[in-house]
Structures are given as C-alpha cells and as structure tokens.
Amino acid sequence: MERSEVSQTRNQTESWYKRVFWLIAIWLASVATLGIVASGIRGLMHMAGMTSH
C-alpha cells in the first residue's frame, strides 16, 4: 500500500468517528434543549395555576 492510500484510509476512519461523534452530540443537545423548553412551559403553566394536583 502506498502512503497516500494509508493516509486516505486513516482519514476515512477518522471521518467515521467524527460523524458518529457529531451525531451523538447533536442528539444530546436536542434532547437537552427539549427538556429545558418543556420545563419552562411546565413552569409557566404552574404559575398560571394549571396544576395536576
């Protein structure tokens, strides 16, 4: 294998890890954002007197 093929294979492997990392990072950020927004809406509903108890 030539050096260019080795470096290309290495870049593809690193690229795969980066893609998986970004997929997980974006998913975690979206779940956290959804939780924050839901908590805010719940707080507003609670202040308006809408309680489940």
ZIGIKA-V943264 format. One record per backbone hydrogen bond with DSSP energy under -0.5 kcal/mol. CO is the residue of the C=O (numbers start at 1). NH is the residue of the N-H. E is the energy in kcal/mol with one decimal. If there is no record, write none. Layout:
BEGIN
co=CO nh=NH e=E
co=CO nh=NH e=E
END
This chain:
BEGIN
co=2 nh=6 e=-2.0
co=3 nh=7 e=-2.8
co=4 nh=8 e=-2.1
co=5 nh=9 e=-2.3
co=6 nh=10 e=-2.4
co=7 nh=11 e=-2.5
co=8 nh=12 e=-2.1
co=9 nh=13 e=-2.1
co=10 nh=14 e=-2.6
co=11 nh=15 e=-2.6
co=12 nh=16 e=-2.1
co=13 nh=17 e=-2.1
co=14 nh=18 e=-2.5
co=15 nh=19 e=-2.5
co=16 nh=20 e=-2.2
co=17 nh=21 e=-2.6
co=18 nh=22 e=-2.7
co=19 nh=23 e=-2.2
co=20 nh=24 e=-2.4
co=21 nh=25 e=-2.8
co=22 nh=26 e=-2.6
co=23 nh=27 e=-2.1
co=24 nh=28 e=-2.7
co=25 nh=29 e=-2.3
co=26 nh=30 e=-2.2
co=27 nh=31 e=-2.3
co=28 nh=32 e=-2.5
co=29 nh=33 e=-2.4
co=30 nh=34 e=-2.3
co=31 nh=35 e=-2.1
co=32 nh=36 e=-2.2
co=33 nh=37 e=-2.6
co=34 nh=38 e=-2.6
co=35 nh=39 e=-2.2
co=36 nh=40 e=-2.2
co=37 nh=41 e=-2.5
co=38 nh=42 e=-2.4
co=39 nh=43 e=-2.5
co=40 nh=44 e=-2.4
co=41 nh=45 e=-2.5
co=42 nh=46 e=-2.3
co=43 nh=47 e=-2.4
co=44 nh=48 e=-1.6
co=45 nh=50 e=-2.6
co=46 nh=49 e=-1.3
co=49 nh=51 e=-1.2
END
